[in-house]
Amino acid sequence: MKLLNKLLIVTAFSGLVASSVLAEDSSNYVPISKGVKSIDINLNDEKFTIMRNQTPGNKISPLYDTTFRGVPQPIILAKGLETLGELEFIDLMKKAQTDENIAIIDSRKPGWFDRLRIPGAINVPFTNFEEKDTAIEMMEDEMGVVQNDDGTLDFSNAKTLALYCNGYWCGQTPGMVKNAKFALLKMGYPVEKIKYYRGGMQAWTSLGFTVVGSGK
């Protein structure tokens, strides 16, 4: 009799666990984070909703479904430079709506930007940092840097930059940050104000997040 009671208790408990798992698995949306289906954002004159694609069987974009390209980039580009995941990147997007001192920047060439991009980002191609004049122009126009009369650069009001490119294997953001002839760090940009979303478009599209562009 005692054995029968134990079996009944175990069976009932297993049923509760199974019901709980079923309840979680039968959620009617794919979340961004626990309990969050979507986030409405108004950034750089774009109104959009960040969410993960809810279509069963949705496939990653053909732009990012191959593995033959690029060279894996370091997780840490420089000492003191923060590397972001998706949730941290989205949090900066949310803050940038009301904080002009945060810039969400796509560092890729314009062709990539036009085909597929994260909404709300501005395009500052890394190629601008191969020449001193264009590097300074981009920093003045988009990053809050001021060039003094004597030619020196004032970074006291430099913006916090959240930079991304094509993904783990893409060298465009690393180029802008440290490898180009007049890269941000070489020009004196404060390292603590540079944030690197290393996963970039590869990770963003693999998770089914909202994108815009002609290649959508």
C-alpha positions in Angstrom: 0.0 0.0 0.0 2.8 2.4 0.9 4.5 1.6 -2.4 1.3 2.3 -4.3 1.0 5.7 -2.5 4.6 6.6 -3.4 3.9 5.7 -7.0 0.8 7.9 -7.0 2.7 10.8 -5.5 5.6 10.5 -8.0 3.1 10.2 -10.9 1.2 13.3 -9.8 4.4 15.3 -9.4 5.6 14.3 -12.8 2.3 15.4 -14.2 2.7 18.8 -12.6 6.2 19.2 -14.0 5.1 18.1 -17.4 2.2 20.6 -17.3 4.5 23.3 -16.3 7.0 22.6 -19.1 4.1 22.3 -21.6 2.8 25.7 -20.4 6.2 27.3 -21.0 6.7 25.6 -24.4 3.2 26.5 -25.6 3.9 30.3 -25.2 2.3 32.1 -28.1 5.3 34.2 -28.9 9.1 34.0 -29.3 10.5 36.3 -26.6 13.3 38.9 -26.6 13.8 38.2 -22.9 11.6 36.6 -20.3 8.1 38.1 -20.7 9.1 40.6 -23.4 7.7 40.0 -26.9 8.4 43.4 -28.4 9.9 46.9 -27.8 8.6 50.0 -29.5 11.4 52.5 -30.4 11.6 55.9 -32.0 15.2 56.6 -33.0 16.8 58.8 -35.6 13.5 59.6 -37.2 12.5 56.0 -37.4 9.6 54.4 -35.6 9.8 50.7 -35.3 9.2 47.7 -33.2 12.0 45.4 -32.1 10.9 41.8 -31.9 11.9 38.3 -33.0 10.3 36.9 -36.1 7.2 35.0 -35.0 6.8 32.9 -38.2 7.3 29.1 -37.5 10.1 27.8 -39.7 11.5 31.2 -40.5 15.0 30.9 -41.9 18.1 33.2 -41.5 18.7 35.7 -44.3 20.7 34.3 -47.2 23.1 37.2 -46.6 24.2 35.4 -43.5 23.7 31.7 -44.1 27.3 30.8 -45.2 30.4 30.2 -43.2 33.2 30.7 -45.7 33.8 34.4 -45.1 35.9 36.6 -43.0 38.3 36.1 -40.0 36.9 35.7 -36.5 37.4 38.9 -34.5 38.6 39.1 -30.9 35.9 39.4 -28.3 37.8 42.2 -26.7 39.0 44.8 -29.2 41.0 46.8 -26.7 41.5 47.0 -23.0 38.6 48.9 -21.4 36.4 48.5 -24.5 33.1 46.8 -23.7 31.7 44.0 -25.9 27.9 43.9 -26.1 25.3 41.1 -26.5 21.9 41.6 -28.0 20.2 42.7 -24.8 22.8 45.2 -23.9 22.7 46.6 -27.5 18.9 46.9 -27.4 19.2 48.6 -24.0 21.5 51.3 -25.5 19.0 51.7 -28.4 16.2 52.4 -25.9 18.4 54.9 -24.0 19.5 56.6 -27.2 15.9 57.7 -27.8 16.2 60.3 -25.2 19.9 60.6 -24.7 21.7 62.4 -27.5 25.0 61.3 -26.1 24.5 57.8 -27.3 25.0 56.9 -31.0 23.9 53.6 -32.6 26.3 53.2 -35.5 26.5 50.8 -38.4 30.1 50.8 -39.5 29.7 48.9 -42.8 29.9 50.2 -46.4 26.7 51.9 -47.7 25.8 48.9 -49.9 25.6 46.6 -46.9 23.7 49.2 -44.9 21.1 49.6 -47.7 20.5 45.9 -48.2 19.9 45.0 -44.6 20.4 46.8 -41.3 19.2 47.2 -37.7 16.6 50.0 -37.7 17.5 53.2 -36.0 21.2 53.0 -36.7 23.1 55.6 -38.6 25.7 54.7 -41.3 29.2 55.8 -40.6 31.3 53.6 -43.0 34.7 52.5 -41.6 36.3 53.6 -44.8 36.0 57.2 -43.7 38.8 56.5 -41.2 41.5 55.9 -43.8 41.8 59.6 -44.3 42.4 62.2 -41.5 40.0 64.8 -42.9 37.0 62.4 -43.3 37.7 60.8 -40.0 37.6 64.1 -38.2 34.5 65.1 -40.2 32.6 61.9 -39.1 33.6 62.4 -35.5 32.4 66.0 -35.6 29.2 65.3 -37.4 28.1 62.1 -35.6 30.1 61.6 -32.5 30.2 64.9 -30.6 33.9 65.5 -31.1 35.1 69.1 -31.6 38.1 70.2 -33.5 39.8 73.2 -31.9 41.3 76.1 -33.8 44.8 74.7 -33.4 43.7 71.4 -35.0 43.6 69.4 -31.7 40.5 67.3 -30.9 38.3 67.9 -27.9 36.7 64.6 -26.7 35.1 66.0 -23.6 31.6 65.7 -25.1 32.3 62.6 -27.2 29.2 60.3 -27.5 29.0 56.7 -26.3 29.1 54.7 -29.5 27.4 51.3 -30.0 29.1 50.0 -33.1 28.2 46.9 -35.2 29.0 45.4 -38.6 28.3 42.1 -40.3 29.3 39.8 -37.4 31.9 37.8 -35.6 34.0 37.5 -38.8 33.7 41.0 -40.0 36.6 43.5 -39.8 34.7 46.7 -40.5 34.0 47.8 -36.9 37.5 46.7 -35.8 38.8 48.7 -38.7 37.0 51.9 -37.5 38.0 51.3 -33.9 41.7 50.4 -34.1 43.0 49.2 -37.5 42.3 52.0 -40.0 45.0 54.6 -40.5 43.0 57.2 -38.5 40.9 54.8 -36.4 39.0 56.1 -33.4 41.5 54.9 -30.8 44.5 56.2 -32.8 42.8 59.6 -32.9 42.3 59.7 -29.1 38.6 58.7 -28.8 38.0 57.6 -25.2 38.0 53.8 -25.1 35.3 53.6 -22.4 32.9 55.4 -24.7 33.2 52.7 -27.4 30.9 49.6 -27.3 31.3 46.7 -29.7 28.3 44.6 -30.7 30.5 41.8 -32.0 27.7 39.5 -33.2 26.4 42.2 -35.5 24.1 41.3 -38.3 25.1 37.6 -38.2 23.8 37.2 -34.7 20.9 39.7 -35.1 19.5 37.9 -38.1 20.1 34.4 -36.6 17.8 35.4 -33.7 15.2 36.7 -36.1 15.3 40.3 -34.8 13.7 43.1 -36.8 15.6 44.4 -39.8 15.0 46.9 -42.6 16.4 47.4 -46.1 16.0 46.4 -49.7 17.2 42.8 -49.0 14.6 42.1 -46.4 
